[in-house]
Each structure stands twice: as structure tokens, then as C-alpha cells.
């Protein structure tokens, strides 16, 4: 599939994650893209031991990201902190990650295979 589509970038959850679906997705991505460049892994609320190597300013697209997350209505309230939604976590993370970073709001990624 990767050869057929030939994507410019591939994004996936980071493999060290307490959520089993995220772990399995990451490992499947690693297997499917072992000969592919520009594979980027991102952290989520359940990610552990993440060391980013790529920082992207997401200030211009943060609201689009929030809308996309809100489309998964069953997931929005699934956090381990009462009264805090996943949207709250995303907004706080974007602000926190943006300092220091390339912009006010930032997305941290890591990649074993990025080509600039």
C-alpha cells in the first residue's frame, strides 16, 4: 500500500504508549514503512519516553485539529482527569510544546527517517 500511494509523509503514534491500540498501530506502521522515508511519530496523552527531533508550528491549523478530534465524539471525554477533555489536553499541549519552539503553538514529532 505504501508503494502504491507513495505518500510524502506518514504520521503515526509513537510506539512507547500505554494504550494498546496506539502501540499496535505504531508497530504496524514501523513494519509497513521499514524502507520508507519521512515517517514521523507523534506523542499522545498516553505516550511515554518521547524525545522529539522535529518541531512544527501548528498555530495556523490548531482549530482544524480540534475540529477533527471533536468529530470523534466518543473519544473527547476519555481522559484520566475528571473535567478535562482531550481537546483541553491538545490545546494545553500545543501551548506547552510551543515554548521553546518555532511558534506559539507547536507539535513535537520524532523521526528515524526524515529527509529535508
Steps between C-alpha positions, in 0.01 A plus 500: 500500500780745587667439162168544320402826673855644530419750776732794564464453877358232728385587854435248776485465876834448675559134589559548875141557606280360776203472261512164324338630179764775471782248557367259239444777246855628551654154463293431188612833357864418573462166326319642196742791456835335571631611159319834497625850572317779682325291764415719800377386839299725728424489870156468646369530855604139571846517338807426712873570455455725196805695378398729214739585219263705282300805611217638285311824557129407498357840592324535163342152510425442869128573462476253208670240718252566781205460259643172375538371856147615590369291208594197711234583758538171688867580571481866606417436866731198537776630722618393842435846641142583599369814331780508242424407139746386237451840333621667820803269498576581134472876550716494814756274334524725194567804719744315724689349205521838326733639765779468405416415144441645157175673591249571772339157447708203399476131415794284601593205280781253476628329192761238428472569127420862418657648188509879468 
